[in-house]
């Protein structure tokens, strides 16, 4: 048996260094919604250099005031593929990043994809000049693991060349999965150290398949691909971010237009429905295209105080039961073991980050926070 014990100890040492795959364990920030903000907008008939600058900076400046957790300035789809406009989008993006205080919001930008002639200047100019004001880069039109690995190396090199070479100054990469090739390589992409999230791009994914995105049934039509991404991301401690909701909440021009008001309300409820579904299946956040979507989407990822307190109480009761020698705790009509407690623990963490519960609520349980965390983890270590 000594030989068997040695074999077991060797296996434990070999595999024990790898932590269990848990969503977000290797992501340096938290967010519930990610909002796309165009880096270039020229009013009809306006001069791009002057009128375009004023409109673009005004629009990007709103990001400093909107109650969104994460925003990114978009140099890709928001700026026409024209040599006249792409450099302006770049310049306005840098100006906005360096002239506003965005508080605790996660700040990012989306360049054009690596295979375009715009990517080089997007990364060198924006990251080189404003990399200290950025947390992440949103990478579009990805096709392979190797492509993302090259972008990771490029970003590290730009930061180093700009005097920001420390590991803590590396930019996270959120990778759009919007083609069959990217989907097939998604698990390897998630394994890259600087990748923090996989984002489902429902519209481009449908385009590459010759499929459609219908607002009332896309959750079912794209269920296999959409539900797979949170699994692949979590296997490497990363997050998955859900796609946009197909219907925008267009505000009624006439407050008395009841039909337009009803369409606006329905669009917001659709965003809430999609976000609730995303939260249930393991997404950490969802894309936002319109300011009116912020509350329903981020609200869907935020537990009520009663929900957070109930989850906190369950974790505390389980921790006390475990200390007394029990591996499970009765919770209503179910037996709550570590796995069940762990599914509710997300509400505790989300509630604490959102200010729904606070340190006083934790102290009231009589169980220290580290002991609560330990009780709620599904991993034995």
C-alpha positions, 0 to 999 in steps of 0.5 A: 500500500505504500506504493499505492499511496506514493502513486496517489500522492504523485497524481495529486501533486501533478493535478492539484496545481490546476484549479477547478474551472469556475466562471470569472476566476481569472477575470480582473473585473466584473460587469453586468452590461457592456455598451457599444459607443461609436467613436465616430459620428458625423451629422448630415452635411457636417464637416468630419473634422469639426462637426464630426469631432464635436458630435463624436466627443459629445457621444463618447463623453456620455459614457462618463455619465451613463450608469453602465459597468463596461463601455467600449468605443467602437472603431469598427462597425461605427466608423465607415471603411473609408480612409477619411473616417478611420483616422478620425475615429482613432483620434477622437477615441484617444481624445475622449479616453484622455479627457474624461474621468470614467470612474470605476467603469471598465474602459475598452475599445474595439479596433478593426479586425487583424486582417484589415489595413486599419488594425495596425494604426488602431492598436498602435495609435490608441493603445500607444497613446491611451493604453494607461486609460484602458482595461480591455480590447474587444476583438472582432471577426476572430477566426482562429486561436493563433490570430488571438495569440498574435494580438495578445503578443502585439498588445503586450509589445505596444504597452511595453514600447509605451513604458507600460510593460508590467504584467498588471498593465496588460490589457484584457482581450474580449473576443467576439465569437461570430463565425463557425471557425471562431466557434470551433476554436473558442475553447483554445481561445479562452485558454490564452492568459490575456483573454478575459471573455468570449462574446457571442456575436449572434448577427455575424454568426447567423450571417456566416451560416446563412441563418436569421436572427428573429427577436422572438425566437433567437434564444432557441434558434441559436441555443446550441452555440450560445449555451456552449460559450459559457461552458468553454469560457468557464473551463478556463476561469473566463467569462462569456458575454451574451449578444445584443437583443435584436429589437432596439427600444426606439423612444416615441417622438410624440409622448402621446403616441400610445402605440410607439410607447407600447413598442418601446416598453416591449423592446425593453421587456425583450432585453430584460427577458434575454438578459435573465435567460443569459444569467440563468445559463451562465453568462456574466454580462450582456451587450447593450446598444441603447441607453434605455437597455442599461437598467433592464439588462444590468438589473437582470444580473442584479439580485434583489436584496431578499434574494441576496440575503436568502443566498447569504443565509443559506451559505451561513447555515451550510457553513455552520452545518459543515463545521458541526459535521454535516455535509448538507443543510435542509433548504425548504423542500430540498437538501442543499449540499455544497453544489446547491449552495454554490449555485446561490453564492453567485447572488451573494457576490453579485449583491455585494458588488452592486451594494444590495447587501453590505459588510453589515449583512455579512457580519450579521450571519456570524460567519466570517466572509472567508469561511462563507466563501470556502463553504460555497465553493464547489472545489474541495481545496 
